[in-house]
């Protein structure tokens, strides 16, 4: 606390009316002339001010949550940008509040539709903390599921014969994932894993998530989600390899030939998920 300002960091927020919850970077409480403490949300950004109002809408959503929680009117807040090292005051006028509420409604429409919106890559995406989750460059491509499989998984798909995939059970990489998972389950049946429960459980979950992610991505029916879940499967494959490498370093497992499984998993992860 300094003078007539109290500072709260990481303050939880929620609004039942808008269906939102989150956490504010900083909420300053300013004492007014009547002695009441008025919230003043401050959002910290590492970049610079944007051309659109997305940051203002985020800040306004925090203010609307605080208004509902504390039953108080909040006239303004501030955005601090790391690149400019400058703080910009933002007035929560009727237009901004309406746009924020409309955005919340559209958000819930997206959720209720159970369809992931297609990301649109822009230069600002490179500095976004969600870049690796959203994957706008990879998912934003206009590629059919069949074309993606043909290009990246090297399957010979044609109209005349050879192979088409209408079920994930027919996809070779899913079948390979099942084989790998079976080998991992056989590996941990060794009695020496009885007192290494954490390792056994971790590698079981990681291995099982490889074919499961491939299956889920296939069943969701969109190229964007297929690509995303293939990346999740690739990450799980890496996790299995890492755990097997740890097992190799534990003396009690010296005679287990984990390098066979490491090689098998490495080959499979490269085959199934070639990075763009």
BAKOL-372477 format. One record per residue (C-alpha): residue number from 1; residue in three letters; x, y, z. Coordinates in pm, 1 decimal, decimal comma, always signed. Example, Ala and Ser with C-alpha at 12.3 -4.5 7.8 and 13.67 -1.06 7.14 Angstrom:
BEGIN
{num: 1 | residuo: ALA | px: +1230,0 | py: -450,0 | pz: +780,0} .
{num: 2 | residuo: SER | px: +1367,0 | py: -106,0 | pz: +714,0} .
***
This chain:
BEGIN
{num: 1 | residuo: UNK | px: +0,0 | py: +0,0 | pz: +0,0} .
{num: 2 | residuo: UNK | px: +122,6 | py: +346,4 | pz: -85,3} .
{num: 3 | residuo: UNK | px: -61,1 | py: +669,4 | pz: -1,4} .
{num: 4 | residuo: UNK | px: -420,9 | py: +619,7 | pz: -112,0} .
{num: 5 | residuo: UNK | px: -355,4 | py: +315,4 | pz: -332,4} .
{num: 6 | residuo: UNK | px: -371,3 | py: -51,2 | pz: -237,0} .
{num: 7 | residuo: UNK | px: -229,8 | py: -309,7 | pz: -479,0} .
{num: 8 | residuo: UNK | px: -346,5 | py: -670,0 | pz: -523,1} .
{num: 9 | residuo: UNK | px: -159,6 | py: -905,1 | pz: -759,8} .
{num: 10 | residuo: UNK | px: -295,9 | py: -1220,3 | pz: -921,3} .
{num: 11 | residuo: UNK | px: -649,1 | py: -1146,5 | pz: -805,2} .
{num: 12 | residuo: UNK | px: -907,1 | py: -1416,3 | pz: -904,5} .
{num: 13 | residuo: UNK | px: -1201,3 | py: -1285,6 | pz: -1106,9} .
{num: 14 | residuo: UNK | px: -1539,5 | py: -1422,0 | pz: -1209,8} .
{num: 15 | residuo: UNK | px: -1868,8 | py: -1314,7 | pz: -1359,2} .
{num: 16 | residuo: UNK | px: -2171,9 | py: -1542,0 | pz: -1350,9} .
{num: 17 | residuo: UNK | px: -2359,1 | py: -1305,5 | pz: -1581,6} .
{num: 18 | residuo: UNK | px: -2096,5 | py: -1324,0 | pz: -1856,7} .
{num: 19 | residuo: UNK | px: -1980,5 | py: -1676,8 | pz: -1775,4} .
{num: 20 | residuo: UNK | px: -1618,7 | py: -1568,5 | pz: -1733,7} .
{num: 21 | residuo: UNK | px: -1344,6 | py: -1639,0 | pz: -1482,9} .
{num: 22 | residuo: UNK | px: -975,2 | py: -1564,6 | pz: -1471,4} .
{num: 23 | residuo: UNK | px: -705,4 | py: -1378,8 | pz: -1286,3} .
{num: 24 | residuo: UNK | px: -602,1 | py: -1013,8 | pz: -1302,5} .
{num: 25 | residuo: UNK | px: -234,6 | py: -923,1 | pz: -1322,7} .
{num: 26 | residuo: UNK | px: -283,4 | py: -626,2 | pz: -1089,2} .
{num: 27 | residuo: UNK | px: -581,6 | py: -453,8 | pz: -933,5} .
{num: 28 | residuo: UNK | px: -513,8 | py: -119,3 | pz: -773,1} .
{num: 29 | residuo: UNK | px: -767,6 | py: +10,9 | pz: -523,1} .
{num: 30 | residuo: UNK | px: -784,8 | py: +390,8 | pz: -528,5} .
{num: 31 | residuo: UNK | px: -944,9 | py: +573,9 | pz: -236,8} .
{num: 32 | residuo: UNK | px: -1192,8 | py: +835,4 | pz: -358,6} .
{num: 33 | residuo: UNK | px: -1304,1 | py: +1153,9 | pz: -182,9} .
{num: 34 | residuo: UNK | px: -1572,9 | py: +970,8 | pz: +11,1} .
{num: 35 | residuo: UNK | px: -1322,6 | py: +718,5 | pz: +145,6} .
{num: 36 | residuo: UNK | px: -1439,0 | py: +428,9 | pz: -74,7} .
{num: 37 | residuo: UNK | px: -1185,6 | py: +202,8 | pz: -244,7} .
{num: 38 | residuo: UNK | px: -1246,8 | py: +191,3 | pz: -622,2} .
{num: 39 | residuo: UNK | px: -1088,4 | py: -97,9 | pz: -819,0} .
{num: 40 | residuo: UNK | px: -855,8 | py: -0,9 | pz: -1104,5} .
{num: 41 | residuo: UNK | px: -746,8 | py: -308,7 | pz: -1308,5} .
{num: 42 | residuo: UNK | px: -404,2 | py: -300,3 | pz: -1474,2} .
{num: 43 | residuo: UNK | px: -311,2 | py: -553,5 | pz: -1743,5} .
{num: 44 | residuo: UNK | px: +55,8 | py: -605,7 | pz: -1829,3} .
{num: 45 | residuo: UNK | px: +154,3 | py: -690,1 | pz: -2189,2} .
{num: 46 | residuo: UNK | px: +505,5 | py: -771,2 | pz: -2302,4} .
{num: 47 | residuo: UNK | px: +461,2 | py: -626,8 | pz: -2653,6} .
{num: 48 | residuo: UNK | px: +335,9 | py: -293,3 | pz: -2778,3} .
{num: 49 | residuo: UNK | px: -13,0 | py: -141,1 | pz: -2830,1} .
{num: 50 | residuo: UNK | px: -220,6 | py: -322,0 | pz: -3093,8} .
{num: 51 | residuo: UNK | px: -422,4 | py: -179,1 | pz: -3380,0} .
{num: 52 | residuo: UNK | px: -744,0 | py: -349,6 | pz: -3265,4} .
{num: 53 | residuo: UNK | px: -924,5 | py: -336,2 | pz: -2929,2} .
{num: 54 | residuo: UNK | px: -851,4 | py: -691,8 | pz: -2810,4} .
{num: 55 | residuo: UNK | px: -641,7 | py: -576,8 | pz: -2513,2} .
{num: 56 | residuo: UNK | px: -900,8 | py: -317,8 | pz: -2414,9} .
{num: 57 | residuo: UNK | px: -1174,6 | py: -580,9 | pz: -2431,3} .
{num: 58 | residuo: UNK | px: -971,6 | py: -812,4 | pz: -2206,1} .
{num: 59 | residuo: UNK | px: -920,2 | py: -531,8 | pz: -1956,9} .
{num: 60 | residuo: UNK | px: -1287,6 | py: -432,7 | pz: -1972,0} .
{num: 61 | residuo: UNK | px: -1387,6 | py: -795,1 | pz: -1906,2} .
{num: 62 | residuo: UNK | px: -1180,4 | py: -781,6 | pz: -1588,1} .
{num: 63 | residuo: UNK | px: -1358,8 | py: -461,1 | pz: -1487,1} .
{num: 64 | residuo: UNK | px: -1702,0 | py: -617,0 | pz: -1550,7} .
{num: 65 | residuo: UNK | px: -1605,7 | py: -915,2 | pz: -1334,9} .
{num: 66 | residuo: UNK | px: -1491,9 | py: -682,0 | pz: -1055,3} .
{num: 67 | residuo: UNK | px: -1810,5 | py: -475,9 | pz: -1080,4} .
{num: 68 | residuo: UNK | px: -2023,5 | py: -787,0 | pz: -1035,0} .
{num: 69 | residuo: UNK | px: -1804,9 | py: -924,2 | pz: -754,0} .
{num: 70 | residuo: UNK | px: -1779,3 | py: -599,9 | pz: -554,7} .
{num: 71 | residuo: UNK | px: -2103,5 | py: -427,5 | pz: -657,3} .
{num: 72 | residuo: UNK | px: -1920,4 | py: -111,6 | pz: -759,3} .
{num: 73 | residuo: UNK | px: -1890,9 | py: +93,7 | pz: -1077,2} .
{num: 74 | residuo: UNK | px: -1542,7 | py: +95,9 | pz: -1232,6} .
{num: 75 | residuo: UNK | px: -1486,3 | py: +385,5 | pz: -1475,0} .
{num: 76 | residuo: UNK | px: -1137,5 | py: +302,6 | pz: -1602,6} .
{num: 77 | residuo: UNK | px: -825,3 | py: +85,6 | pz: -1592,2} .
{num: 78 | residuo: UNK | px: -485,8 | py: +74,8 | pz: -1759,4} .
{num: 79 | residuo: UNK | px: -270,3 | py: -126,6 | pz: -2000,1} .
{num: 80 | residuo: UNK | px: +106,0 | py: -141,6 | pz: -1952,2} .
{num: 81 | residuo: UNK | px: +320,4 | py: -244,8 | pz: -2251,4} .
{num: 82 | residuo: UNK | px: +670,0 | py: -381,5 | pz: -2198,1} .
{num: 83 | residuo: UNK | px: +816,3 | py: -262,3 | pz: -2528,5} .
{num: 84 | residuo: UNK | px: +709,2 | py: +98,2 | pz: -2485,3} .
{num: 85 | residuo: UNK | px: +744,8 | py: +94,5 | pz: -2105,3} .
{num: 86 | residuo: UNK | px: +436,1 | py: +311,6 | pz: -2095,8} .
{num: 87 | residuo: UNK | px: +100,9 | py: +283,6 | pz: -1922,5} .
{num: 88 | residuo: UNK | px: -216,2 | py: +374,6 | pz: -2114,1} .
{num: 89 | residuo: UNK | px: -538,8 | py: +459,2 | pz: -1934,1} .
{num: 90 | residuo: UNK | px: -853,1 | py: +296,5 | pz: -2075,4} .
{num: 91 | residuo: UNK | px: -1202,5 | py: +436,0 | pz: -2017,4} .
{num: 92 | residuo: UNK | px: -1477,0 | py: +175,3 | pz: -1986,5} .
{num: 93 | residuo: UNK | px: -1742,1 | py: +362,5 | pz: -2183,8} .
{num: 94 | residuo: UNK | px: -2073,4 | py: +217,0 | pz: -2302,6} .
{num: 95 | residuo: UNK | px: -1935,6 | py: +120,7 | pz: -2644,0} .
{num: 96 | residuo: UNK | px: -1642,2 | py: -76,2 | pz: -2500,9} .
{num: 97 | residuo: UNK | px: -1861,9 | py: -248,1 | pz: -2240,9} .
{num: 98 | residuo: UNK | px: -2110,9 | py: -350,8 | pz: -2510,6} .
{num: 99 | residuo: UNK | px: -1835,1 | py: -486,2 | pz: -2734,8} .
{num: 100 | residuo: UNK | px: -1692,7 | py: -682,9 | pz: -2440,8} .
{num: 101 | residuo: UNK | px: -2030,4 | py: -835,3 | pz: -2352,9} .
{num: 102 | residuo: UNK | px: -2094,7 | py: -921,1 | pz: -2718,8} .
{num: 103 | residuo: UNK | px: -1753,4 | py: -1092,1 | pz: -2732,6} .
{num: 104 | residuo: UNK | px: -1843,7 | py: -1301,6 | pz: -2427,7} .
{num: 105 | residuo: UNK | px: -2167,6 | py: -1408,1 | pz: -2597,7} .
{num: 106 | residuo: UNK | px: -1978,1 | py: -1509,7 | pz: -2913,6} .
{num: 107 | residuo: UNK | px: -1730,4 | py: -1702,8 | pz: -2699,8} .
{num: 108 | residuo: UNK | px: -2007,7 | py: -1913,0 | pz: -2548,9} .
{num: 109 | residuo: UNK | px: -2162,4 | py: -1963,1 | pz: -2894,2} .
{num: 110 | residuo: UNK | px: -1828,6 | py: -2110,2 | pz: -3007,0} .
{num: 111 | residuo: UNK | px: -1817,8 | py: -2338,2 | pz: -2702,8} .
{num: 112 | residuo: UNK | px: -2178,8 | py: -2452,1 | pz: -2746,1} .
{num: 113 | residuo: UNK | px: -2119,5 | py: -2525,9 | pz: -3116,1} .
{num: 114 | residuo: UNK | px: -1839,9 | py: -2768,1 | pz: -3013,6} .
{num: 115 | residuo: UNK | px: -1640,6 | py: -2665,9 | pz: -3319,8} .
{num: 116 | residuo: UNK | px: -1292,7 | py: -2520,7 | pz: -3288,4} .
{num: 117 | residuo: UNK | px: -1270,9 | py: -2189,3 | pz: -3476,7} .
{num: 118 | residuo: UNK | px: -1001,7 | py: -2178,3 | pz: -3742,2} .
{num: 119 | residuo: UNK | px: -701,0 | py: -1966,3 | pz: -3637,1} .
{num: 120 | residuo: UNK | px: -588,6 | py: -1684,8 | pz: -3864,2} .
{num: 121 | residuo: UNK | px: -215,4 | py: -1619,7 | pz: -3861,7} .
{num: 122 | residuo: UNK | px: -99,4 | py: -1260,1 | pz: -3825,1} .
{num: 123 | residuo: UNK | px: +237,7 | py: -1107,3 | pz: -3739,0} .
{num: 124 | residuo: UNK | px: +127,9 | py: -1048,2 | pz: -3379,9} .
{num: 125 | residuo: UNK | px: +82,9 | py: -1423,5 | pz: -3334,0} .
{num: 126 | residuo: UNK | px: +460,8 | py: -1466,4 | pz: -3304,7} .
{num: 127 | residuo: UNK | px: +465,7 | py: -1287,8 | pz: -2968,4} .
{num: 128 | residuo: UNK | px: +153,1 | py: -1458,1 | pz: -2829,6} .
{num: 129 | residuo: UNK | px: +195,9 | py: -1692,9 | pz: -2532,4} .
{num: 130 | residuo: UNK | px: -62,1 | py: -1931,0 | pz: -2687,6} .
{num: 131 | residuo: UNK | px: +126,3 | py: -1966,5 | pz: -3019,4} .
{num: 132 | residuo: UNK | px: +233,1 | py: -2329,1 | pz: -2958,4} .
{num: 133 | residuo: UNK | px: -121,1 | py: -2426,1 | pz: -2855,6} .
{num: 134 | residuo: UNK | px: -309,0 | py: -2240,2 | pz: -3129,4} .
{num: 135 | residuo: UNK | px: -56,0 | py: -2329,1 | pz: -3405,1} .
{num: 136 | residuo: UNK | px: -196,8 | py: -2074,8 | pz: -3655,7} .
{num: 137 | residuo: UNK | px: +62,4 | py: -2148,9 | pz: -3926,0} .
{num: 138 | residuo: UNK | px: +4,6 | py: -2524,1 | pz: -3929,1} .
{num: 139 | residuo: UNK | px: -367,3 | py: -2538,4 | pz: -3856,9} .
{num: 140 | residuo: UNK | px: -456,2 | py: -2240,1 | pz: -4074,8} .
{num: 141 | residuo: UNK | px: -359,5 | py: -2420,2 | pz: -4394,5} .
{num: 142 | residuo: UNK | px: -636,4 | py: -2506,7 | pz: -4638,2} .
{num: 143 | residuo: UNK | px: -563,9 | py: -2876,7 | pz: -4660,8} .
{num: 144 | residuo: UNK | px: -804,1 | py: -3168,0 | pz: -4657,1} .
{num: 145 | residuo: UNK | px: -750,2 | py: -3454,4 | pz: -4413,2} .
{num: 146 | residuo: UNK | px: -666,9 | py: -3688,9 | pz: -4701,3} .
{num: 147 | residuo: UNK | px: -417,5 | py: -3443,6 | pz: -4854,2} .
{num: 148 | residuo: UNK | px: -254,2 | py: -3387,5 | pz: -4517,3} .
{num: 149 | residuo: UNK | px: -214,0 | py: -3761,7 | pz: -4460,2} .
{num: 150 | residuo: UNK | px: -83,2 | py: -3809,4 | pz: -4810,8} .
{num: 151 | residuo: UNK | px: +174,1 | py: -3530,0 | pz: -4777,8} .
{num: 152 | residuo: UNK | px: +296,7 | py: -3591,0 | pz: -4423,0} .
{num: 153 | residuo: UNK | px: +239,6 | py: -3958,0 | pz: -4352,1} .
{num: 154 | residuo: UNK | px: +347,3 | py: -4075,0 | pz: -4699,8} .
{num: 155 | residuo: UNK | px: +40,3 | py: -4290,4 | pz: -4763,2} .
{num: 156 | residuo: UNK | px: -43,9 | py: -4383,0 | pz: -5121,3} .
{num: 157 | residuo: UNK | px: -406,1 | py: -4276,8 | pz: -5143,9} .
{num: 158 | residuo: UNK | px: -585,7 | py: -4285,1 | pz: -5476,3} .
{num: 159 | residuo: UNK | px: -941,3 | py: -4320,7 | pz: -5599,5} .
{num: 160 | residuo: UNK | px: -884,5 | py: -4642,4 | pz: -5790,3} .
{num: 161 | residuo: UNK | px: -752,8 | py: -4883,0 | pz: -5529,3} .
{num: 162 | residuo: UNK | px: -465,8 | py: -4915,7 | pz: -5279,5} .
{num: 163 | residuo: UNK | px: -606,3 | py: -4755,9 | pz: -4960,0} .
{num: 164 | residuo: UNK | px: -851,0 | py: -4503,8 | pz: -4822,6} .
{num: 165 | residuo: UNK | px: -915,9 | py: -4437,0 | pz: -4456,4} .
{num: 166 | residuo: UNK | px: -1270,6 | py: -4405,7 | pz: -4330,1} .
{num: 167 | residuo: UNK | px: -1182,7 | py: -4544,6 | pz: -3985,1} .
{num: 168 | residuo: UNK | px: -888,2 | py: -4458,4 | pz: -3764,4} .
{num: 169 | residuo: UNK | px: -837,0 | py: -4831,2 | pz: -3701,4} .
{num: 170 | residuo: UNK | px: -719,6 | py: -4859,9 | pz: -4063,9} .
{num: 171 | residuo: UNK | px: -454,7 | py: -4587,1 | pz: -4035,9} .
{num: 172 | residuo: UNK | px: -107,3 | py: -4749,4 | pz: -4019,2} .
{num: 173 | residuo: UNK | px: +34,4 | py: -4494,4 | pz: -3775,7} .
{num: 174 | residuo: UNK | px: -249,0 | py: -4565,6 | pz: -3528,8} .
{num: 175 | residuo: UNK | px: -175,9 | py: -4937,4 | pz: -3565,8} .
{num: 176 | residuo: UNK | px: +193,0 | py: -4869,4 | pz: -3497,0} .
{num: 177 | residuo: UNK | px: +93,1 | py: -4670,2 | pz: -3188,9} .
{num: 178 | residuo: UNK | px: -105,6 | py: -4967,0 | pz: -3059,5} .
{num: 179 | residuo: UNK | px: +195,2 | py: -5194,7 | pz: -3112,5} .
{num: 180 | residuo: UNK | px: +420,9 | py: -4955,1 | pz: -2924,6} .
{num: 181 | residuo: UNK | px: +172,0 | py: -4924,4 | pz: -2637,5} .
{num: 182 | residuo: UNK | px: +148,3 | py: -5303,3 | pz: -2614,4} .
{num: 183 | residuo: UNK | px: +528,1 | py: -5332,5 | pz: -2596,9} .
{num: 184 | residuo: UNK | px: +541,2 | py: -5070,2 | pz: -2321,1} .
{num: 185 | residuo: UNK | px: +274,0 | py: -5253,5 | pz: -2120,0} .
{num: 186 | residuo: UNK | px: +472,3 | py: -5576,2 | pz: -2157,3} .
{num: 187 | residuo: UNK | px: +787,7 | py: -5397,0 | pz: -2044,9} .
{num: 188 | residuo: UNK | px: +639,9 | py: -5272,8 | pz: -1717,7} .
{num: 189 | residuo: UNK | px: +509,3 | py: -5617,3 | pz: -1627,3} .
{num: 190 | residuo: UNK | px: +865,6 | py: -5687,1 | pz: -1513,6} .
{num: 191 | residuo: UNK | px: +864,5 | py: -5736,6 | pz: -1135,7} .
{num: 192 | residuo: UNK | px: +1126,0 | py: -5464,6 | pz: -1088,0} .
{num: 193 | residuo: UNK | px: +863,1 | py: -5205,0 | pz: -1173,9} .
{num: 194 | residuo: UNK | px: +657,8 | py: -5299,5 | pz: -864,8} .
{num: 195 | residuo: UNK | px: +855,0 | py: -5055,8 | pz: -653,1} .
{num: 196 | residuo: UNK | px: +878,8 | py: -4795,6 | pz: -928,7} .
{num: 197 | residuo: UNK | px: +508,5 | py: -4719,7 | pz: -955,5} .
{num: 198 | residuo: UNK | px: +548,8 | py: -4357,7 | pz: -1066,2} .
{num: 199 | residuo: UNK | px: +765,5 | py: -4451,8 | pz: -1363,2} .
{num: 200 | residuo: UNK | px: +533,2 | py: -4734,6 | pz: -1464,2} .
{num: 201 | residuo: UNK | px: +220,0 | py: -4519,6 | pz: -1443,9} .
{num: 202 | residuo: UNK | px: +380,4 | py: -4229,8 | pz: -1630,4} .
{num: 203 | residuo: UNK | px: +504,6 | py: -4436,2 | pz: -1922,4} .
{num: 204 | residuo: UNK | px: +172,7 | py: -4621,3 | pz: -1941,7} .
{num: 205 | residuo: UNK | px: -21,8 | py: -4295,3 | pz: -1971,3} .
{num: 206 | residuo: UNK | px: +223,0 | py: -4145,0 | pz: -2220,4} .
{num: 207 | residuo: UNK | px: +223,6 | py: -4451,9 | pz: -2445,5} .
{num: 208 | residuo: UNK | px: -152,7 | py: -4491,3 | pz: -2436,6} .
{num: 209 | residuo: UNK | px: -204,1 | py: -4126,5 | pz: -2532,6} .
{num: 210 | residuo: UNK | px: -20,0 | py: -4177,4 | pz: -2865,3} .
{num: 211 | residuo: UNK | px: -285,7 | py: -4392,1 | pz: -3041,8} .
{num: 212 | residuo: UNK | px: -564,6 | py: -4224,6 | pz: -2842,7} .
{num: 213 | residuo: UNK | px: -469,4 | py: -3877,0 | pz: -2968,9} .
{num: 214 | residuo: UNK | px: -444,4 | py: -4003,0 | pz: -3327,1} .
{num: 215 | residuo: UNK | px: -788,6 | py: -4161,6 | pz: -3295,5} .
{num: 216 | residuo: UNK | px: -947,6 | py: -3854,0 | pz: -3139,0} .
{num: 217 | residuo: UNK | px: -801,3 | py: -3620,7 | pz: -3400,3} .
{num: 218 | residuo: UNK | px: -929,2 | py: -3846,4 | pz: -3679,1} .
{num: 219 | residuo: UNK | px: -1278,7 | py: -3872,6 | pz: -3530,4} .
{num: 220 | residuo: UNK | px: -1317,9 | py: -3495,6 | pz: -3484,5} .
{num: 221 | residuo: UNK | px: -1344,1 | py: -3470,4 | pz: -3860,3} .
{num: 222 | residuo: UNK | px: -1158,2 | py: -3146,9 | pz: -3933,9} .
{num: 223 | residuo: UNK | px: -807,7 | py: -3105,4 | pz: -4069,3} .
{num: 224 | residuo: UNK | px: -725,7 | py: -2841,1 | pz: -3809,1} .
{num: 225 | residuo: UNK | px: -807,1 | py: -3067,2 | pz: -3516,3} .
{num: 226 | residuo: UNK | px: -641,8 | py: -3369,4 | pz: -3676,2} .
{num: 227 | residuo: UNK | px: -315,9 | py: -3176,4 | pz: -3709,1} .
{num: 228 | residuo: UNK | px: -340,1 | py: -3051,9 | pz: -3351,6} .
{num: 229 | residuo: UNK | px: -394,3 | py: -3401,6 | pz: -3209,9} .
{num: 230 | residuo: UNK | px: -114,6 | py: -3544,5 | pz: -3423,1} .
{num: 231 | residuo: UNK | px: +115,5 | py: -3294,5 | pz: -3256,8} .
{num: 232 | residuo: UNK | px: -15,8 | py: -3405,4 | pz: -2916,3} .
{num: 233 | residuo: UNK | px: +63,2 | py: -3766,5 | pz: -3015,3} .
{num: 234 | residuo: UNK | px: +411,5 | py: -3661,1 | pz: -3121,6} .
{num: 235 | residuo: UNK | px: +464,1 | py: -3498,6 | pz: -2782,9} .
{num: 236 | residuo: UNK | px: +353,1 | py: -3817,0 | pz: -2607,2} .
{num: 237 | residuo: UNK | px: +595,3 | py: -4018,3 | pz: -2820,9} .
{num: 238 | residuo: UNK | px: +874,7 | py: -3790,6 | pz: -2705,1} .
{num: 239 | residuo: UNK | px: +765,8 | py: -3838,6 | pz: -2345,1} .
{num: 240 | residuo: UNK | px: +786,5 | py: -4217,8 | pz: -2381,1} .
{num: 241 | residuo: UNK | px: +1136,6 | py: -4191,5 | pz: -2528,1} .
{num: 242 | residuo: UNK | px: +1244,4 | py: -3965,5 | pz: -2243,8} .
{num: 243 | residuo: UNK | px: +1114,5 | py: -4203,2 | pz: -1975,4} .
{num: 244 | residuo: UNK | px: +1283,1 | py: -4498,5 | pz: -2142,9} .
{num: 245 | residuo: UNK | px: +1608,6 | py: -4301,5 | pz: -2143,7} .
{num: 246 | residuo: UNK | px: +1570,1 | py: -4248,1 | pz: -1768,8} .
{num: 247 | residuo: UNK | px: +1504,3 | py: -4619,5 | pz: -1716,0} .
{num: 248 | residuo: UNK | px: +1830,5 | py: -4699,1 | pz: -1894,0} .
{num: 249 | residuo: UNK | px: +2017,5 | py: -4497,7 | pz: -1631,3} .
{num: 250 | residuo: UNK | px: +1869,7 | py: -4687,5 | pz: -1334,5} .
{num: 251 | residuo: UNK | px: +2101,6 | py: -4978,7 | pz: -1237,6} .
{num: 252 | residuo: UNK | px: +1819,3 | py: -5215,4 | pz: -1141,8} .
{num: 253 | residuo: UNK | px: +1701,2 | py: -5211,2 | pz: -1505,4} .
{num: 254 | residuo: UNK | px: +2043,6 | py: -5273,9 | pz: -1661,6} .
{num: 255 | residuo: UNK | px: +1945,5 | py: -5586,6 | pz: -1852,2} .
{num: 256 | residuo: UNK | px: +1624,2 | py: -5443,7 | pz: -1999,7} .
{num: 257 | residuo: UNK | px: +1672,7 | py: -5368,0 | pz: -2367,1} .
{num: 258 | residuo: UNK | px: +1495,1 | py: -5033,7 | pz: -2362,9} .
{num: 259 | residuo: UNK | px: +1701,9 | py: -4912,4 | pz: -2656,8} .
{num: 260 | residuo: UNK | px: +1486,9 | py: -5134,0 | pz: -2881,0} .
{num: 261 | residuo: UNK | px: +1176,2 | py: -4947,6 | pz: -2774,7} .
{num: 262 | residuo: UNK | px: +1350,5 | py: -4609,4 | pz: -2792,4} .
{num: 263 | residuo: UNK | px: +1450,6 | py: -4676,5 | pz: -3151,9} .
{num: 264 | residuo: UNK | px: +1103,0 | py: -4804,6 | pz: -3237,9} .
{num: 265 | residuo: UNK | px: +933,4 | py: -4501,9 | pz: -3083,2} .
{num: 266 | residuo: UNK | px: +1178,4 | py: -4256,0 | pz: -3241,4} .
{num: 267 | residuo: UNK | px: +1118,8 | py: -4402,8 | pz: -3583,9} .
{num: 268 | residuo: UNK | px: +744,1 | py: -4399,0 | pz: -3533,8} .
{num: 269 | residuo: UNK | px: +725,4 | py: -4040,7 | pz: -3411,7} .
{num: 270 | residuo: UNK | px: +929,6 | py: -3921,2 | pz: -3710,4} .
{num: 271 | residuo: UNK | px: +716,4 | py: -4120,9 | pz: -3951,2} .
{num: 272 | residuo: UNK | px: +385,8 | py: -4007,0 | pz: -3810,8} .
{num: 273 | residuo: UNK | px: +448,3 | py: -3642,4 | pz: -3738,8} .
{num: 274 | residuo: UNK | px: +694,9 | py: -3472,3 | pz: -3965,0} .
{num: 275 | residuo: UNK | px: +736,4 | py: -3115,9 | pz: -3841,5} .
{num: 276 | residuo: UNK | px: +655,5 | py: -2837,4 | pz: -4084,5} .
***
